[in-house]
């Protein structure tokens, strides 16, 4: 568990790295098809050693009081974060299983769509992703988990773009928490 001072320093450091390395003020088409005047390429940060560490540390602190069996999310945004979460939770002697949800089931082998330690029916999980816009990746993940009998009542992202993800998830009974909101990047 982080102290408030430590948590605030970690959040400030991660914000500085995201602002420097991942925030671009330029026209871009998002995965939702919408055009935007800015882009957050969070993987430029979560795939760095310090960015993965800080993201995982902050998220673990955010979910420390949750009753959960595992934490994971949609590929590709969640991939580096779940790896770091697994390592940090193990080092803290509170190991937490992680998982990745593929966009579609694997075409060979066991044809799984959820990768990682087996999630039993009734498992409680928290979903994570790097950036949330409309929430489509989270919603698709909820569908995949529901078909496996797994429940996610919370989702966590690094940045909420504020374009409907929170509301879409709330309609499905899943609360969206974010470390930052997109508006934070326009204040600095």
C-alpha positions in Angstrom: 0.0 0.0 0.0 1.3 3.4 -0.9 1.2 6.4 1.4 -0.7 9.4 0.0 2.5 11.4 -0.5 4.1 8.5 -2.4 0.9 7.9 -4.4 0.7 11.5 -5.4 4.4 11.5 -6.5 3.9 8.4 -8.6 0.8 9.9 -10.2 2.7 13.2 -10.9 5.6 11.3 -12.4 3.4 9.1 -14.6 1.5 12.2 -15.8 4.8 13.9 -16.7 5.9 10.9 -18.7 2.6 10.6 -20.5 2.5 14.3 -21.3 6.1 14.2 -22.6 6.0 10.9 -24.5 2.4 10.0 -25.3 0.3 13.2 -25.7 0.1 14.6 -29.2 -2.0 17.7 -30.3 -2.8 16.7 -33.9 -5.7 15.5 -35.9 -6.1 11.8 -35.8 -8.8 9.2 -36.4 -9.5 7.1 -33.4 -10.4 3.4 -33.3 -14.0 4.4 -32.8 -13.9 6.1 -36.2 -14.2 9.6 -34.6 -11.8 12.3 -35.5 -9.9 14.0 -32.7 -7.6 17.0 -32.3 -5.3 15.0 -29.9 -4.0 11.5 -29.4 -2.8 9.7 -26.4 -0.4 6.8 -27.4 -0.2 5.4 -23.9 1.7 2.3 -25.0 4.7 4.5 -25.6 4.7 4.8 -21.8 3.3 1.5 -20.6 5.9 -0.4 -22.7 8.7 1.5 -21.0 10.1 0.1 -17.7 9.2 3.1 -15.6 5.8 3.6 -17.2 4.8 0.0 -16.7 6.0 0.1 -13.1 4.2 3.3 -12.3 1.0 2.3 -14.1 0.9 -1.1 -12.3 1.7 0.4 -8.9 -1.0 3.0 -9.1 -3.6 0.6 -10.4 -2.8 -2.0 -7.7 -3.2 0.8 -5.1 -6.6 1.7 -6.6 -7.9 -1.9 -6.4 -6.3 -2.9 -3.1 -9.6 -3.1 -1.2 -11.5 -5.0 -4.0 -12.5 -8.6 -3.5 -11.1 -9.9 -6.8 -9.7 -13.1 -8.2 -7.8 -11.6 -11.2 -7.2 -8.4 -13.1 -6.8 -8.1 -16.9 -8.2 -6.6 -20.0 -8.3 -6.3 -23.7 -5.3 -6.7 -25.8 -3.2 -4.6 -26.7 -3.7 -1.8 -24.2 -3.8 -4.0 -21.1 -0.9 -6.3 -22.1 2.1 -4.4 -20.6 0.2 -3.3 -17.6 -1.0 -6.8 -16.6 2.5 -8.1 -16.8 3.8 -5.4 -14.5 0.8 -6.0 -12.1 1.6 -9.7 -11.9 5.2 -9.0 -11.0 4.5 -6.2 -8.5 1.7 -8.2 -6.7 4.1 -11.2 -6.4 6.9 -9.1 -5.0 4.4 -7.7 -2.5 3.6 -11.3 -1.4 0.0 -10.8 -2.6 0.1 -12.5 -6.0 -2.7 -11.6 -8.3 -3.6 -13.6 -11.4 -3.8 -11.6 -14.6 -5.4 -12.3 -18.0 -5.6 -10.8 -21.5 -8.7 -10.9 -23.7 -8.1 -11.4 -27.4 -10.2 -9.6 -30.0 -11.4 -13.0 -31.2 -10.8 -16.6 -30.1 -7.5 -18.2 -31.2 -7.9 -20.2 -34.4 -5.8 -23.1 -33.2 -4.9 -24.9 -30.0 -7.6 -24.6 -27.4 -9.2 -21.7 -29.3 -9.2 -19.5 -26.2 -10.2 -15.9 -26.1 -9.1 -15.3 -22.5 -5.4 -16.0 -22.0 -3.9 -16.5 -18.6 -4.7 -18.7 -15.5 -8.1 -20.3 -15.8 -10.9 -18.0 -14.6 -13.5 -20.2 -12.8 -17.2 -19.5 -13.2 -18.2 -16.9 -10.6 -14.7 -15.3 -10.6 -14.7 -11.5 -9.8 -12.3 -9.5 -11.8 -11.3 -5.9 -12.5 -10.8 -4.9 -16.1 -7.9 -2.5 -17.1 -6.9 -0.7 -20.3 -4.7 2.2 -21.2 -7.2 4.7 -22.7 -11.0 4.6 -22.7 -12.9 6.6 -25.3 -16.3 5.1 -26.0 -15.7 2.0 -23.9 -16.1 -0.4 -26.8 -13.0 -2.5 -25.8 -14.3 -2.7 -22.2 -17.8 -3.6 -23.4 -16.5 -6.4 -25.6 -14.4 -7.7 -22.7 -17.5 -7.7 -20.5 -19.3 -9.8 -23.1 -16.5 -12.3 -23.3 -16.3 -12.6 -19.5 -20.0 -12.9 -19.1 -20.1 -15.8 -21.5 -17.5 -17.5 -19.2 -19.5 -16.7 -16.1 -17.1 -14.1 -14.9 -18.1 -10.7 -13.4 -16.3 -7.4 -13.6 -17.9 -4.6 -11.6 -15.0 -2.2 -12.0 -12.8 -1.1 -14.9 -9.7 1.0 -14.6 -7.9 3.0 -17.3 -4.9 5.3 -17.3 -6.8 8.0 -19.2 -10.6 8.5 -19.7 -11.1 10.6 -22.8 -14.6 11.5 -21.5 -16.4 10.4 -24.7 -18.9 8.0 -23.3 -17.0 5.1 -21.8 -18.0 5.8 -18.2 -21.7 6.0 -19.1 -21.6 3.0 -21.4 -20.0 0.9 -18.7 -22.3 2.2 -16.0 -25.3 0.9 -18.1 -23.7 -2.5 -17.8 -23.2 -2.3 -14.1 -19.4 -1.7 -14.3 -17.9 1.4 -12.7 -15.1 3.1 -14.7 -12.2 4.6 -12.6 -9.4 6.5 -14.3 -6.1 7.8 -13.1 -6.4 10.9 -15.3 -9.0 12.5 -17.5 -8.2 13.8 -20.9 -9.0 17.4 -19.7 -6.0 17.1 -17.3 -3.6 17.2 -20.3 -5.0 20.6 -21.4 -4.5 22.2 -18.0 -0.7 21.6 -18.0 
